[in-house]
Structures are given as C-alpha cells and as structure tokens.
Amino acid sequence: GRLTEEKNSKDLAGAYNSLALLYQETLQPDSAIHFANRALILDEQNKFNNEKAETYLILSKIYEKVNPGKAFDYYKLSTNIRDSLFNQEQQRQISSFKFNEELNQAEFQNKLDKSQLKYQTRLYIYILVAGFLVLLLIAGGLWRRNVYRKKSYALLQKQKQEIDTQKQKVENTLSELKSTQA
C-alpha cells in the first residue's frame, strides 16, 4: 500500500513537472507555475529530494524572464539540494568503502590466522615426529644395551662355571696329592 502510494505520488509529481515545462514552452507562465507548485507540494510531502531539486530548477527556468530574483532563489535552492544529495552520496560511498576495507582486512586477518594455525600445526607435527624418533632411538639404544648386558652376563656365568670347574679339579688334585702324601 504505502510503496504504491509513494510510487504514484512520485509519478504524479513527475507528471506535474512535465506539464509545467510544457506550459513554460507554450509561454503560459501562470499554468507552468501552478503545476510546478503542485509538484513541489508532493515532493515536500513525500521527501522526494531529487524530484524537489528538479522542480526548483523548473521554477527557476519559468521565473527567468518574469522575475530574475526569484529565478535565482529557486536555482540556489536546487543547487543546495543537489549538493546535499551529492554529499550524502559521497558519505555513503565513503562509508561503503570503509566497510569494504574493514571487511577485507578482517578476511586478510582471518587468512593470516589460518595460515599461522597451519604453520603451527605443521610445526607441532614435526616436533612430535622428531620426539618420537628420539624416543625410538633411546629405546633402541636401551634394548641394544640390554642385549649386550645379557650376553656379557651369560659370558661371565660361563667363565665362572669354568673357573668353578677348574677350582673343583684343582681341589680334587690337591686332595689326591694329600692322600698320596699321606
């Protein structure tokens, strides 16, 4: 409802402006002023700033030959509205640019964070693998040492047995010698 009313009002204001221009060209300034003023009322009621600036410009053209002072006043009003609209558009563009720049920086920071996270993850994996290899080397060294110690222990046991056997032989020989002497 409201949108349709607004569109119809905008179209009606445009039609009034067209009629005002037509009457101005046919040298009927009173009718031209009448329709321009009707368009101006609609523009002000609905806050149609672009259309309002256009209506002021049309009124400026109409009053050019009739009342140059009034024509100049309408021209200034039109220029002021256009400048204001231009400034608003510039502000909107600047805000949009700032927003896009902040968004780009946020995306860049996000990519940087992801890249840093990937790097840290890769680094942690390398550290874990290196730690695992060190533990594997230590375990291998301990296992090898244990095998060597068992072999050494077995060799010592064998030598002890041989010594015990030789000791037994010497004792037996000594006993035989003592019994032979006796």
C-alpha positions as CSV (number, residue, x, y, z in Angstrom):
1,G,0.0,0.0,0.0
2,R,2.5,2.7,1.1
3,L,5.0,1.8,-1.6
4,T,2.3,2.0,-4.3
5,E,1.2,5.4,-2.9
6,E,4.8,6.6,-2.9
7,K,5.4,5.5,-6.4
8,N,2.1,7.0,-7.6
9,S,3.0,10.3,-5.8
10,K,6.4,10.3,-7.5
11,D,4.8,9.6,-10.9
12,L,2.2,12.4,-10.3
13,A,5.0,14.8,-9.3
14,G,6.8,14.0,-12.5
15,A,3.7,14.5,-14.5
16,Y,3.1,17.9,-12.9
17,N,6.7,18.8,-13.7
18,S,6.2,17.8,-17.3
19,L,3.1,19.8,-17.5
20,A,4.9,22.8,-16.0
21,L,7.6,22.5,-18.6
22,L,5.0,22.2,-21.4
23,Y,3.2,25.3,-20.2
24,Q,6.5,27.1,-19.9
25,E,7.4,26.3,-23.5
26,T,4.0,27.4,-24.7
27,L,4.5,30.7,-22.9
28,Q,1.9,30.2,-20.2
29,P,3.9,31.0,-17.1
30,D,0.9,31.1,-14.7
31,S,-0.1,27.5,-15.6
32,A,3.5,26.4,-15.5
33,I,4.0,27.9,-12.0
34,H,0.7,26.3,-10.8
35,F,1.8,22.8,-11.9
36,A,5.3,23.2,-10.6
37,N,4.0,24.3,-7.2
38,R,1.7,21.2,-7.2
39,A,4.8,19.0,-7.9
40,L,6.7,20.9,-5.2
41,I,3.9,20.1,-2.6
42,L,4.1,16.4,-3.5
43,D,7.9,16.5,-3.4
44,E,7.9,18.1,0.1
45,Q,5.2,15.8,1.5
46,N,7.0,12.7,0.4
47,K,10.6,13.9,0.8
48,F,11.5,13.3,-2.8
49,N,14.7,15.3,-2.7
50,N,15.9,14.6,-6.3
51,E,12.5,15.5,-7.7
52,K,12.3,18.6,-5.4
53,A,15.7,19.8,-6.9
54,E,14.3,19.2,-10.4
55,T,11.1,21.1,-9.6
56,Y,13.2,24.1,-8.2
57,L,15.2,24.0,-11.4
58,I,12.0,24.1,-13.5
59,L,10.6,27.0,-11.4
60,S,14.0,28.8,-11.9
61,K,13.5,28.4,-15.7
62,I,9.9,29.6,-15.5
63,Y,10.8,32.7,-13.5
64,E,13.9,33.6,-15.6
65,K,12.0,36.1,-17.8
66,V,9.3,37.0,-15.3
67,N,11.2,37.5,-12.0
68,P,15.0,37.0,-12.2
69,G,15.5,37.4,-8.4
70,K,13.0,34.6,-7.7
71,A,14.6,32.5,-10.5
72,F,18.0,32.9,-8.8
73,D,16.5,31.9,-5.4
74,Y,15.0,28.7,-6.9
75,Y,18.2,28.0,-8.7
76,K,20.1,28.3,-5.4
77,L,17.6,26.0,-3.7
78,S,18.0,23.4,-6.4
79,T,21.8,23.7,-6.2
80,N,21.8,23.3,-2.4
81,I,19.6,20.2,-2.6
82,R,21.8,18.7,-5.3
83,D,25.0,19.5,-3.3
84,S,23.4,17.9,-0.2
85,L,22.4,14.8,-2.1
86,F,25.9,14.7,-3.7
87,N,27.4,15.0,-0.2
88,Q,25.1,12.3,1.2
89,E,26.1,10.0,-1.8
90,Q,29.8,10.7,-1.1
91,Q,29.3,9.9,2.6
92,R,27.5,6.7,1.7
93,Q,30.3,5.8,-0.7
94,I,33.0,6.6,1.9
95,S,31.1,4.5,4.5
96,S,30.8,1.7,2.0
97,F,34.5,1.9,1.1
98,K,35.4,1.9,4.8
99,F,33.1,-1.1,5.5
100,N,34.6,-3.0,2.5
101,E,38.1,-2.1,3.6
102,E,37.4,-3.4,7.2
103,L,35.8,-6.5,5.7
104,N,38.9,-7.1,3.5
105,Q,41.2,-6.5,6.5
106,A,39.1,-9.0,8.5
107,E,39.3,-11.5,5.7
108,F,43.1,-10.9,5.4
109,Q,43.5,-11.3,9.2
110,N,41.4,-14.5,9.0
111,K,43.6,-15.9,6.2
112,L,46.7,-14.9,8.2
113,D,45.3,-16.6,11.3
114,K,44.5,-19.7,9.3
115,S,48.0,-19.7,7.7
116,Q,49.6,-19.2,11.1
117,L,47.5,-22.0,12.5
118,K,48.5,-24.3,9.6
119,Y,52.1,-23.4,10.2
120,Q,51.8,-24.0,14.0
121,T,50.1,-27.3,13.4
122,R,52.7,-28.4,10.9
123,L,55.4,-27.4,13.4
124,Y,53.8,-29.4,16.2
125,I,53.6,-32.4,13.9
126,Y,57.3,-32.1,13.1
127,I,58.1,-31.7,16.8
128,L,56.0,-34.8,17.7
129,V,57.7,-36.8,14.9
130,A,61.1,-35.7,16.0
131,G,60.3,-36.5,19.6
132,F,59.0,-39.9,18.6
133,L,62.2,-40.6,16.6
134,V,64.3,-39.6,19.6
135,L,62.3,-41.9,21.9
136,L,62.7,-44.7,19.3
137,L,66.5,-44.1,19.2
138,I,66.7,-44.1,23.0
139,A,64.5,-47.3,23.2
140,G,66.7,-48.9,20.5
141,G,69.9,-48.0,22.4
142,L,68.4,-49.3,25.7
143,W,67.4,-52.5,24.0
144,R,70.8,-53.0,22.5
145,R,72.5,-52.2,25.8
146,N,70.2,-54.8,27.5
147,V,71.1,-57.4,24.9
148,Y,74.8,-56.7,25.3
149,R,74.5,-56.9,29.1
150,K,72.7,-60.3,28.9
151,K,75.4,-61.6,26.6
152,S,78.1,-60.3,29.0
153,Y,76.2,-61.8,31.9
154,A,76.0,-65.1,30.1
155,L,79.7,-65.0,29.3
156,L,80.5,-64.2,32.9
157,Q,78.4,-67.1,34.0
158,K,80.1,-69.4,31.6
159,Q,83.6,-68.2,32.8
160,K,82.5,-68.6,36.4
161,Q,81.4,-72.1,35.7
162,E,84.7,-72.9,34.0
163,I,86.6,-71.3,37.0
164,D,84.4,-73.4,39.4
165,T,85.1,-76.5,37.3
166,Q,88.9,-75.8,37.3
167,K,88.7,-75.0,41.0
168,Q,87.0,-78.3,41.6
169,K,89.7,-80.0,39.6
170,V,92.4,-78.3,41.5
171,E,90.8,-79.2,44.8
172,N,90.4,-82.8,43.7
173,T,94.0,-82.8,42.5
174,L,95.1,-81.3,45.9
175,S,93.0,-83.9,47.7
176,E,94.6,-86.7,45.7
177,L,98.0,-85.2,46.4
178,K,97.3,-85.0,50.1
179,S,96.0,-88.6,50.2
180,T,99.0,-89.7,48.1
181,Q,101.4,-88.0,50.6
182,A,99.6,-89.4,53.5
